[in-house]
Amino acid sequence: MKKNLVILTGAGVSAESGVSTFRDSDGLWEQHRVEDVASIEGWYRNPALVLDFYNARREQLPTVKPNAAHCAIAELELDWNVTVVTQNVDNLHERAGSTRIIHLHGELTKVRPENCFNDSDGYSEEKVFDIGYESIHIGDKAPNGAQLRPHIVWFGEAVPKIGQAIDAVEAADVLLIVGTSLQVYPAAGLYAYAKAGTPIYIIDPADVAVRDSRLTHIKEVATKGMETFKNILKSK
């Protein structure tokens, strides 16, 4: 029986494909304040700006390709029961061939009515649908008459799939963290749910603030670090 490998991924995995990272050193995302384009308050203030921002991200997506790190993660399914828990909203893990993916922060190619996917409907994705790389604008309505919005989890909103992610981490035999600086919560605290004795690896070219006796730091970018990680697994 295959053992469980859980991989937590963040923007650093997709950065080498040319996808802009969520937050640059100046606190901006593609020259916009994060609060304006990635918060529920930003949506209420200026939904047209938010729609245009995600339209541009969606338009960029087919111009980039999965990189060696995405492909290496997908290939691990040959020998492991792999669950990818990603903070990324792109579809590069899917396009690389990964089959079990939990998107904590939503999916760029999907939209939903702005009055759905909330407490009242139990965060049901029944009315969520895929638009591929198309754009949506003010006045584009869902079948229920509500304005369409990106199927993205913004600051100020609940993270409905965090429970699924916790369950996956608790069942992990090996946990890998790659491409995330572990600064955005609740995702940043997921590693703490790994059971005692579970080896934890983190791939990050920078120093990491996490202090855990189970942790092995592979101080490399995602593509190179995945090569190193795969060699470690082979030696076990």
C-alpha positions in Angstrom: 0.0 0.0 0.0 1.3 3.4 -0.9 2.1 5.8 2.0 0.6 9.3 2.2 2.7 12.2 1.0 1.1 15.6 1.5 2.6 18.6 -0.3 1.8 22.1 0.7 2.6 24.5 -2.1 2.6 28.3 -2.5 3.6 31.0 -5.0 7.2 29.9 -5.2 6.3 26.8 -7.1 4.7 28.8 -9.9 7.1 31.7 -9.8 9.6 29.8 -12.0 6.8 29.4 -14.6 6.5 33.2 -14.8 3.4 33.5 -12.6 3.6 36.7 -10.5 4.0 36.0 -6.8 1.2 37.1 -4.5 3.0 39.8 -2.7 6.2 41.5 -3.8 8.7 43.1 -1.4 6.9 46.5 -1.9 3.6 45.0 -0.7 2.0 45.2 -4.1 0.6 42.6 -6.4 1.0 43.6 -10.1 1.2 47.2 -9.0 -2.0 47.0 -7.0 -2.4 47.2 -3.3 -3.3 43.7 -2.1 -6.1 45.2 0.0 -7.7 46.6 -3.2 -7.7 43.4 -5.3 -7.6 40.5 -2.8 -10.0 41.4 0.0 -13.7 41.3 0.3 -13.7 45.0 1.3 -11.9 45.7 -2.0 -14.6 43.9 -3.9 -17.3 46.0 -2.1 -15.4 49.2 -2.9 -14.6 48.6 -6.5 -15.8 45.4 -8.0 -14.9 46.5 -11.6 -11.2 46.9 -10.6 -11.2 43.5 -9.0 -12.8 41.8 -12.0 -10.3 43.5 -14.3 -7.4 42.4 -12.1 -8.5 38.7 -12.2 -9.3 38.9 -15.9 -5.7 39.9 -16.5 -4.4 37.0 -14.3 -6.7 34.6 -16.2 -5.6 35.9 -19.5 -2.0 35.3 -18.6 -2.5 31.8 -17.4 -2.5 29.9 -20.8 0.7 31.7 -21.7 2.6 30.0 -18.9 3.4 26.3 -18.5 4.0 23.9 -15.6 7.7 23.8 -14.6 9.9 21.0 -13.5 8.7 21.4 -9.9 5.0 20.9 -10.8 6.0 17.9 -13.0 8.1 16.3 -10.2 5.2 16.7 -7.8 2.8 14.9 -10.2 5.3 12.1 -10.9 5.5 11.3 -7.2 2.0 9.8 -7.5 3.7 6.7 -9.1 5.0 5.7 -5.7 3.0 7.7 -3.2 -0.6 8.6 -2.3 -0.1 12.3 -3.0 -2.4 15.1 -1.8 -1.4 18.6 -3.0 -2.7 21.4 -0.7 -2.1 24.6 -2.6 -2.4 28.3 -1.8 -2.1 28.9 -5.6 -5.1 29.8 -7.7 -3.6 28.8 -11.0 -4.1 25.4 -12.7 -0.5 24.4 -13.2 -0.7 21.4 -10.8 -3.6 20.1 -12.8 -1.9 20.7 -16.1 1.2 18.9 -14.8 -0.8 15.8 -14.0 -1.5 15.9 -10.3 -4.9 14.3 -9.5 -5.7 15.1 -5.9 -5.5 18.9 -5.3 -7.1 21.0 -2.5 -7.2 24.6 -3.6 -7.3 26.6 -0.3 -7.7 30.0 -1.9 -9.9 29.1 -4.8 -9.4 28.7 -8.5 -8.7 31.4 -11.1 -10.6 29.7 -13.9 -13.8 29.4 -11.9 -16.5 31.9 -11.0 -19.6 32.0 -8.9 -22.6 34.2 -8.0 -21.5 36.7 -5.4 -24.4 35.6 -3.1 -23.4 31.9 -3.0 -20.6 29.8 -1.4 -21.2 31.2 2.1 -22.5 30.2 5.5 -26.0 30.1 4.4 -25.4 27.4 1.7 -22.7 25.6 3.6 -20.0 26.7 1.1 -21.5 24.5 -1.5 -19.7 24.6 -4.9 -22.9 23.6 -6.7 -23.2 27.0 -8.4 -19.4 27.3 -9.1 -18.5 26.9 -12.7 -15.4 26.9 -14.9 -15.0 29.7 -17.5 -11.5 28.7 -18.6 -9.5 31.8 -19.6 -12.5 34.0 -20.4 -13.2 37.4 -18.8 -16.1 38.5 -16.7 -17.4 42.1 -16.2 -19.9 44.1 -14.3 -23.3 43.1 -15.4 -22.4 39.5 -16.2 -24.9 37.6 -14.2 -25.2 34.0 -12.9 -28.4 32.0 -13.6 -29.8 33.1 -10.3 -29.5 36.8 -11.3 -26.5 37.7 -9.1 -23.3 39.3 -10.3 -20.6 36.8 -11.1 -17.3 37.1 -9.1 -14.0 35.2 -9.1 -14.1 31.9 -7.2 -11.2 33.2 -5.0 -10.9 33.3 -1.2 -10.0 36.8 -0.3 -8.8 38.4 2.9 -11.7 38.8 5.2 -13.4 35.6 4.0 -13.5 32.1 5.4 -11.2 29.4 4.1 -13.8 26.6 3.7 -11.4 23.9 2.7 -9.0 24.3 5.6 -10.7 21.3 7.3 -10.0 19.0 4.4 -6.4 20.3 4.4 -6.0 19.6 8.1 -7.4 16.1 7.7 -4.8 15.4 4.9 -1.9 16.7 7.0 -2.9 14.6 10.0 -2.9 11.5 7.8 0.5 12.3 6.2 3.4 9.9 6.5 5.7 12.5 5.0 5.0 16.3 4.7 6.6 18.5 2.1 6.3 22.3 2.1 7.5 24.0 -1.1 7.2 27.6 -2.4 5.5 29.1 0.6 7.1 31.3 3.3 4.4 30.2 5.8 3.2 33.7 6.5 -0.4 33.6 5.3 -2.7 32.0 7.8 -4.5 29.7 8.3 -2.4 27.8 5.7 0.9 28.8 7.5 -0.2 26.7 10.5 -1.0 23.5 8.7 2.3 21.8 9.3 1.6 21.8 13.0 -1.1 19.2 12.4 1.3 16.6 11.3 1.4 13.7 13.7 4.4 13.2 16.0 7.4 11.7 14.2 6.2 12.7 10.8 9.3 14.0 8.8 8.7 17.5 7.4 10.7 18.9 4.5 10.6 22.5 3.4 12.0 23.8 0.1 12.8 27.5 0.2 15.9 29.3 -0.9 15.5 31.8 2.0 15.8 31.2 5.7 12.6 30.0 7.3 11.1 31.1 10.6 9.6 27.7 11.5 11.3 25.9 14.3 10.4 22.2 14.5 12.7 19.3 15.3 11.1 17.3 12.5 11.9 19.9 9.9 14.6 19.5 7.2 15.3 22.6 5.2 16.3 22.2 1.6 17.6 25.6 0.8 16.9 25.7 -3.0 14.4 27.1 -5.4 11.4 24.8 -6.1 12.7 23.1 -9.3 16.1 22.2 -7.9 14.7 21.5 -4.5 12.3 18.9 -5.9 15.2 17.0 -7.4 16.9 17.0 -4.0 13.7 15.9 -2.3 13.1 13.0 -4.7 16.6 11.8 -4.1 16.0 11.9 -0.4 12.8 9.8 -0.8 14.7 7.2 -2.9 17.3 6.8 -0.1 14.7 6.0 2.5 
